[in-house]
């Protein structure tokens, strides 16, 4: 594995409410998501879940997939060979990275008008992705109520969010998160939005004790980490080991839900309860 550079953010005490993430994070994400353990294993889990959600693609009709908050576009680029993919993001920088991945159906979200907009790509979708996006949104219910109208009848929404407020760390800070979740709090938001939960589970289960221990230690004894990214330089062997441990959850999540973990994955649809 080529070296992963360590990004430490100083002098970033002010949050920019006009952006979901600080601009530096898009640079860091594009640099790391091809090989860094968290991005690789998380993507495997998400793609596996999508394969279970969508039936085998009709040879004459690719499923329409929108990623709301598409970031630098790695997930959409993985889906593009067999799906018709669309991306929305509030960052022009993120969309520029998407174009480097040969993605074309992209639009910039204007937050000042965003809640008043109809479906920006007109036709409804089989699947909408919101991957680590909801924690950035102040009025979650209003956004979810609007987005569910973009789904086809029986269409689905796949959401991932960070779990447990006691895991709050510098990564939440540099990413401008507003909150972390539990299964019960996310379930309540889905209920308020009129969405039916088909499945909800924690993930990043096996590394959860290590993650919690490091974050709690740093928050207690190294408070400067509360304003720094958690991403650090790793040797190739350690990165590969962490990737393998978290990737093992891909198969286990096909059989059962985890009782806790560092993140939550939730599959919902817009059918009545």
Secondary structure, DSSP 8 states (H G I E B T S, - for coil): ----------S--S--TT-SS-HHHHHHHHHHTTT-HHHHHHHHHHHHHHHHHS---BTTB-EEEEEET-TTSHHHHHHTTTEEEEEEES-HHHHHHHHHTT---EEE--TTTGGG---TTSS-EEEEEEES-GGG-SSHHHHHHHHGGGEEEEEEEEEEEEB-GGG--HHHHHTT----B-HHHHHHHHHHTT-EEEEEEEE--TTHHHHHHHHHHHHHH-GGGGGS-S-----HHHHHHHHHHHHTHHHHTTT--BS--SEEEEEEESS--
